[in-house]
Each structure stands twice: as structure tokens, then as C-alpha cells.
Amino acid sequence: MACTRETILSLYRNLIRESKKWSAYNYRMYALRKIRHEFQQNKLLTDPTKIEECYRQGHEALEMIIRQVTIGNLYGTGPLVIEKQKTNVQ
């Protein structure tokens, strides 16, 4: 499979989108930082085999995040103090 720019950007968007669904603040923020860091670090890759390997790892990470989000939502907790909370102050 040829990894085109569009498929890699689609993977990036899917990783970010699925990570934002995590109910646990610490997991969510870690995943978002890790995804952004990995894509930033590898944006200048030119070797097709290395790009394929990174794409495969990213796709495996996406599948893992989807599973973990589903499990995490089954046993969700309330928001942490550090998270932005909606207030009804007018």
C-alpha cells in the first residue's frame, strides 16, 4: 500500500479525533501530546519503507486507542479539578 500524504493526514486526524473521546484527562492529554510529537518528529521522513513502518505503527495505535476509549467510557469517572468546568454564572 502506498502511503500518500492524504492517507497520512487522515490517520493523523483520526488519531486526534479518537484521542479527544477519552474521558480520563491524563490519558487524553498524554495521547494528544504523543501523537503531535510523533508526527512532528517524523514529518521530514523520505524513506518509503520507514514511512510505511510509521504508518503501520500509527494505524495500530489508532486501533488501540479506539479499544481503550470504549473500555474507559464503560468505567468513566467525573472530571478532574484541572479540567475546564462549565459554570452557570452570568
Chimera marker file (.cmm) of the C-alpha trace (Angstrom):
<marker_set name="trace">
<marker id="1" x="0.000" y="0.000" z="0.000" r="1" g="1" b="0" radius="0.5"/>
<marker id="2" x="1.363" y="3.384" z="-0.933" r="1" g="1" b="0" radius="0.5"/>
<marker id="3" x="1.238" y="5.896" z="1.876" r="1" g="1" b="0" radius="0.5"/>
<marker id="4" x="0.164" y="9.128" z="0.311" r="1" g="1" b="0" radius="0.5"/>
<marker id="5" x="0.053" y="12.477" z="2.022" r="1" g="1" b="0" radius="0.5"/>
<marker id="6" x="-3.751" y="12.217" z="2.192" r="1" g="1" b="0" radius="0.5"/>
<marker id="7" x="-3.714" y="8.816" z="3.931" r="1" g="1" b="0" radius="0.5"/>
<marker id="8" x="-1.177" y="10.013" z="6.486" r="1" g="1" b="0" radius="0.5"/>
<marker id="9" x="-3.155" y="13.184" z="7.201" r="1" g="1" b="0" radius="0.5"/>
<marker id="10" x="-6.306" y="11.096" z="7.500" r="1" g="1" b="0" radius="0.5"/>
<marker id="11" x="-4.550" y="8.855" z="10.039" r="1" g="1" b="0" radius="0.5"/>
<marker id="12" x="-3.422" y="11.933" z="11.985" r="1" g="1" b="0" radius="0.5"/>
<marker id="13" x="-6.950" y="13.381" z="12.065" r="1" g="1" b="0" radius="0.5"/>
<marker id="14" x="-8.417" y="10.044" z="13.142" r="1" g="1" b="0" radius="0.5"/>
<marker id="15" x="-5.853" y="9.658" z="15.922" r="1" g="1" b="0" radius="0.5"/>
<marker id="16" x="-6.580" y="13.157" z="17.237" r="1" g="1" b="0" radius="0.5"/>
<marker id="17" x="-10.360" y="12.701" z="16.932" r="1" g="1" b="0" radius="0.5"/>
<marker id="18" x="-10.376" y="9.366" z="18.760" r="1" g="1" b="0" radius="0.5"/>
<marker id="19" x="-7.986" y="10.605" z="21.469" r="1" g="1" b="0" radius="0.5"/>
<marker id="20" x="-10.294" y="13.516" z="22.258" r="1" g="1" b="0" radius="0.5"/>
<marker id="21" x="-13.017" y="10.999" z="23.122" r="1" g="1" b="0" radius="0.5"/>
<marker id="22" x="-11.067" y="9.717" z="26.124" r="1" g="1" b="0" radius="0.5"/>
<marker id="23" x="-12.937" y="10.546" z="29.315" r="1" g="1" b="0" radius="0.5"/>
<marker id="24" x="-9.819" y="10.376" z="31.519" r="1" g="1" b="0" radius="0.5"/>
<marker id="25" x="-7.999" y="13.722" z="31.341" r="1" g="1" b="0" radius="0.5"/>
<marker id="26" x="-4.486" y="12.347" z="31.858" r="1" g="1" b="0" radius="0.5"/>
<marker id="27" x="-4.805" y="9.679" z="29.162" r="1" g="1" b="0" radius="0.5"/>
<marker id="28" x="-6.404" y="12.149" z="26.758" r="1" g="1" b="0" radius="0.5"/>
<marker id="29" x="-3.721" y="14.810" z="27.158" r="1" g="1" b="0" radius="0.5"/>
<marker id="30" x="-0.886" y="12.277" z="27.012" r="1" g="1" b="0" radius="0.5"/>
<marker id="31" x="-2.247" y="10.747" z="23.806" r="1" g="1" b="0" radius="0.5"/>
<marker id="32" x="-2.697" y="14.147" z="22.139" r="1" g="1" b="0" radius="0.5"/>
<marker id="33" x="0.841" y="15.254" z="23.077" r="1" g="1" b="0" radius="0.5"/>
<marker id="34" x="2.327" y="11.934" z="21.960" r="1" g="1" b="0" radius="0.5"/>
<marker id="35" x="0.527" y="11.961" z="18.588" r="1" g="1" b="0" radius="0.5"/>
<marker id="36" x="1.545" y="15.538" z="17.817" r="1" g="1" b="0" radius="0.5"/>
<marker id="37" x="5.139" y="14.887" z="18.887" r="1" g="1" b="0" radius="0.5"/>
<marker id="38" x="5.489" y="11.716" z="16.785" r="1" g="1" b="0" radius="0.5"/>
<marker id="39" x="4.060" y="13.315" z="13.657" r="1" g="1" b="0" radius="0.5"/>
<marker id="40" x="6.208" y="16.435" z="14.139" r="1" g="1" b="0" radius="0.5"/>
<marker id="41" x="9.306" y="14.312" z="14.661" r="1" g="1" b="0" radius="0.5"/>
<marker id="42" x="8.706" y="12.222" z="11.537" r="1" g="1" b="0" radius="0.5"/>
<marker id="43" x="7.419" y="14.882" z="9.139" r="1" g="1" b="0" radius="0.5"/>
<marker id="44" x="10.666" y="15.030" z="7.175" r="1" g="1" b="0" radius="0.5"/>
<marker id="45" x="10.965" y="11.286" z="6.501" r="1" g="1" b="0" radius="0.5"/>
<marker id="46" x="11.713" y="10.431" z="2.885" r="1" g="1" b="0" radius="0.5"/>
<marker id="47" x="12.478" y="6.692" z="3.046" r="1" g="1" b="0" radius="0.5"/>
<marker id="48" x="9.344" y="4.860" z="1.792" r="1" g="1" b="0" radius="0.5"/>
<marker id="49" x="9.965" y="1.792" z="3.960" r="1" g="1" b="0" radius="0.5"/>
<marker id="50" x="10.319" y="3.919" z="7.098" r="1" g="1" b="0" radius="0.5"/>
<marker id="51" x="7.164" y="5.858" z="6.170" r="1" g="1" b="0" radius="0.5"/>
<marker id="52" x="5.280" y="2.559" z="5.708" r="1" g="1" b="0" radius="0.5"/>
<marker id="53" x="6.528" y="1.336" z="9.101" r="1" g="1" b="0" radius="0.5"/>
<marker id="54" x="5.467" y="4.556" z="10.843" r="1" g="1" b="0" radius="0.5"/>
<marker id="55" x="2.075" y="4.409" z="9.132" r="1" g="1" b="0" radius="0.5"/>
<marker id="56" x="1.569" y="0.814" z="10.257" r="1" g="1" b="0" radius="0.5"/>
<marker id="57" x="2.504" y="1.726" z="13.835" r="1" g="1" b="0" radius="0.5"/>
<marker id="58" x="0.141" y="4.690" z="13.724" r="1" g="1" b="0" radius="0.5"/>
<marker id="59" x="-2.697" y="2.520" z="12.475" r="1" g="1" b="0" radius="0.5"/>
<marker id="60" x="-2.058" y="0.008" z="15.291" r="1" g="1" b="0" radius="0.5"/>
<marker id="61" x="-2.080" y="2.884" z="17.774" r="1" g="1" b="0" radius="0.5"/>
<marker id="62" x="-5.412" y="4.079" z="16.370" r="1" g="1" b="0" radius="0.5"/>
<marker id="63" x="-6.952" y="0.642" z="16.847" r="1" g="1" b="0" radius="0.5"/>
<marker id="64" x="-5.617" y="0.521" z="20.416" r="1" g="1" b="0" radius="0.5"/>
<marker id="65" x="-6.972" y="4.000" z="21.207" r="1" g="1" b="0" radius="0.5"/>
<marker id="66" x="-10.413" y="3.059" z="19.883" r="1" g="1" b="0" radius="0.5"/>
<marker id="67" x="-10.458" y="-0.035" z="22.124" r="1" g="1" b="0" radius="0.5"/>
<marker id="68" x="-9.184" y="1.841" z="25.176" r="1" g="1" b="0" radius="0.5"/>
<marker id="69" x="-11.666" y="4.699" z="24.731" r="1" g="1" b="0" radius="0.5"/>
<marker id="70" x="-14.516" y="2.198" z="24.612" r="1" g="1" b="0" radius="0.5"/>
<marker id="71" x="-13.318" y="0.448" z="27.761" r="1" g="1" b="0" radius="0.5"/>
<marker id="72" x="-12.580" y="3.746" z="29.517" r="1" g="1" b="0" radius="0.5"/>
<marker id="73" x="-16.072" y="5.028" z="28.825" r="1" g="1" b="0" radius="0.5"/>
<marker id="74" x="-17.553" y="1.945" z="30.462" r="1" g="1" b="0" radius="0.5"/>
<marker id="75" x="-15.803" y="2.829" z="33.713" r="1" g="1" b="0" radius="0.5"/>
<marker id="76" x="-15.723" y="6.610" z="33.455" r="1" g="1" b="0" radius="0.5"/>
<marker id="77" x="-15.101" y="8.977" z="36.316" r="1" g="1" b="0" radius="0.5"/>
<marker id="78" x="-16.026" y="12.581" z="36.928" r="1" g="1" b="0" radius="0.5"/>
<marker id="79" x="-13.968" y="15.472" z="35.592" r="1" g="1" b="0" radius="0.5"/>
<marker id="80" x="-10.803" y="16.499" z="37.410" r="1" g="1" b="0" radius="0.5"/>
<marker id="81" x="-10.324" y="19.886" z="39.006" r="1" g="1" b="0" radius="0.5"/>
<marker id="82" x="-7.805" y="20.806" z="36.316" r="1" g="1" b="0" radius="0.5"/>
<marker id="83" x="-10.357" y="20.318" z="33.547" r="1" g="1" b="0" radius="0.5"/>
<marker id="84" x="-12.415" y="23.267" z="32.443" r="1" g="1" b="0" radius="0.5"/>
<marker id="85" x="-15.802" y="23.118" z="34.061" r="1" g="1" b="0" radius="0.5"/>
<marker id="86" x="-18.888" y="24.878" z="32.824" r="1" g="1" b="0" radius="0.5"/>
<marker id="87" x="-20.254" y="27.475" z="35.194" r="1" g="1" b="0" radius="0.5"/>
<marker id="88" x="-23.714" y="28.966" z="35.249" r="1" g="1" b="0" radius="0.5"/>
<marker id="89" x="-22.510" y="32.366" z="36.463" r="1" g="1" b="0" radius="0.5"/>
<marker id="90" x="-23.993" y="35.185" z="34.439" r="1" g="1" b="0" radius="0.5"/>
<link id1="1" id2="2" r="1" g="1" b="0" radius="0.2"/>
<link id1="2" id2="3" r="1" g="1" b="0" radius="0.2"/>
<link id1="3" id2="4" r="1" g="1" b="0" radius="0.2"/>
<link id1="4" id2="5" r="1" g="1" b="0" radius="0.2"/>
<link id1="5" id2="6" r="1" g="1" b="0" radius="0.2"/>
<link id1="6" id2="7" r="1" g="1" b="0" radius="0.2"/>
<link id1="7" id2="8" r="1" g="1" b="0" radius="0.2"/>
<link id1="8" id2="9" r="1" g="1" b="0" radius="0.2"/>
<link id1="9" id2="10" r="1" g="1" b="0" radius="0.2"/>
<link id1="10" id2="11" r="1" g="1" b="0" radius="0.2"/>
<link id1="11" id2="12" r="1" g="1" b="0" radius="0.2"/>
<link id1="12" id2="13" r="1" g="1" b="0" radius="0.2"/>
<link id1="13" id2="14" r="1" g="1" b="0" radius="0.2"/>
<link id1="14" id2="15" r="1" g="1" b="0" radius="0.2"/>
<link id1="15" id2="16" r="1" g="1" b="0" radius="0.2"/>
<link id1="16" id2="17" r="1" g="1" b="0" radius="0.2"/>
<link id1="17" id2="18" r="1" g="1" b="0" radius="0.2"/>
<link id1="18" id2="19" r="1" g="1" b="0" radius="0.2"/>
<link id1="19" id2="20" r="1" g="1" b="0" radius="0.2"/>
<link id1="20" id2="21" r="1" g="1" b="0" radius="0.2"/>
<link id1="21" id2="22" r="1" g="1" b="0" radius="0.2"/>
<link id1="22" id2="23" r="1" g="1" b="0" radius="0.2"/>
<link id1="23" id2="24" r="1" g="1" b="0" radius="0.2"/>
<link id1="24" id2="25" r="1" g="1" b="0" radius="0.2"/>
<link id1="25" id2="26" r="1" g="1" b="0" radius="0.2"/>
<link id1="26" id2="27" r="1" g="1" b="0" radius="0.2"/>
<link id1="27" id2="28" r="1" g="1" b="0" radius="0.2"/>
<link id1="28" id2="29" r="1" g="1" b="0" radius="0.2"/>
<link id1="29" id2="30" r="1" g="1" b="0" radius="0.2"/>
<link id1="30" id2="31" r="1" g="1" b="0" radius="0.2"/>
<link id1="31" id2="32" r="1" g="1" b="0" radius="0.2"/>
<link id1="32" id2="33" r="1" g="1" b="0" radius="0.2"/>
<link id1="33" id2="34" r="1" g="1" b="0" radius="0.2"/>
<link id1="34" id2="35" r="1" g="1" b="0" radius="0.2"/>
<link id1="35" id2="36" r="1" g="1" b="0" radius="0.2"/>
<link id1="36" id2="37" r="1" g="1" b="0" radius="0.2"/>
<link id1="37" id2="38" r="1" g="1" b="0" radius="0.2"/>
<link id1="38" id2="39" r="1" g="1" b="0" radius="0.2"/>
<link id1="39" id2="40" r="1" g="1" b="0" radius="0.2"/>
<link id1="40" id2="41" r="1" g="1" b="0" radius="0.2"/>
<link id1="41" id2="42" r="1" g="1" b="0" radius="0.2"/>
<link id1="42" id2="43" r="1" g="1" b="0" radius="0.2"/>
<link id1="43" id2="44" r="1" g="1" b="0" radius="0.2"/>
<link id1="44" id2="45" r="1" g="1" b="0" radius="0.2"/>
<link id1="45" id2="46" r="1" g="1" b="0" radius="0.2"/>
<link id1="46" id2="47" r="1" g="1" b="0" radius="0.2"/>
<link id1="47" id2="48" r="1" g="1" b="0" radius="0.2"/>
<link id1="48" id2="49" r="1" g="1" b="0" radius="0.2"/>
<link id1="49" id2="50" r="1" g="1" b="0" radius="0.2"/>
<link id1="50" id2="51" r="1" g="1" b="0" radius="0.2"/>
<link id1="51" id2="52" r="1" g="1" b="0" radius="0.2"/>
<link id1="52" id2="53" r="1" g="1" b="0" radius="0.2"/>
<link id1="53" id2="54" r="1" g="1" b="0" radius="0.2"/>
<link id1="54" id2="55" r="1" g="1" b="0" radius="0.2"/>
<link id1="55" id2="56" r="1" g="1" b="0" radius="0.2"/>
<link id1="56" id2="57" r="1" g="1" b="0" radius="0.2"/>
<link id1="57" id2="58" r="1" g="1" b="0" radius="0.2"/>
<link id1="58" id2="59" r="1" g="1" b="0" radius="0.2"/>
<link id1="59" id2="60" r="1" g="1" b="0" radius="0.2"/>
<link id1="60" id2="61" r="1" g="1" b="0" radius="0.2"/>
<link id1="61" id2="62" r="1" g="1" b="0" radius="0.2"/>
<link id1="62" id2="63" r="1" g="1" b="0" radius="0.2"/>
<link id1="63" id2="64" r="1" g="1" b="0" radius="0.2"/>
<link id1="64" id2="65" r="1" g="1" b="0" radius="0.2"/>
<link id1="65" id2="66" r="1" g="1" b="0" radius="0.2"/>
<link id1="66" id2="67" r="1" g="1" b="0" radius="0.2"/>
<link id1="67" id2="68" r="1" g="1" b="0" radius="0.2"/>
<link id1="68" id2="69" r="1" g="1" b="0" radius="0.2"/>
<link id1="69" id2="70" r="1" g="1" b="0" radius="0.2"/>
<link id1="70" id2="71" r="1" g="1" b="0" radius="0.2"/>
<link id1="71" id2="72" r="1" g="1" b="0" radius="0.2"/>
<link id1="72" id2="73" r="1" g="1" b="0" radius="0.2"/>
<link id1="73" id2="74" r="1" g="1" b="0" radius="0.2"/>
<link id1="74" id2="75" r="1" g="1" b="0" radius="0.2"/>
<link id1="75" id2="76" r="1" g="1" b="0" radius="0.2"/>
<link id1="76" id2="77" r="1" g="1" b="0" radius="0.2"/>
<link id1="77" id2="78" r="1" g="1" b="0" radius="0.2"/>
<link id1="78" id2="79" r="1" g="1" b="0" radius="0.2"/>
<link id1="79" id2="80" r="1" g="1" b="0" radius="0.2"/>
<link id1="80" id2="81" r="1" g="1" b="0" radius="0.2"/>
<link id1="81" id2="82" r="1" g="1" b="0" radius="0.2"/>
<link id1="82" id2="83" r="1" g="1" b="0" radius="0.2"/>
<link id1="83" id2="84" r="1" g="1" b="0" radius="0.2"/>
<link id1="84" id2="85" r="1" g="1" b="0" radius="0.2"/>
<link id1="85" id2="86" r="1" g="1" b="0" radius="0.2"/>
<link id1="86" id2="87" r="1" g="1" b="0" radius="0.2"/>
<link id1="87" id2="88" r="1" g="1" b="0" radius="0.2"/>
<link id1="88" id2="89" r="1" g="1" b="0" radius="0.2"/>
<link id1="89" id2="90" r="1" g="1" b="0" radius="0.2"/>
</marker_set>
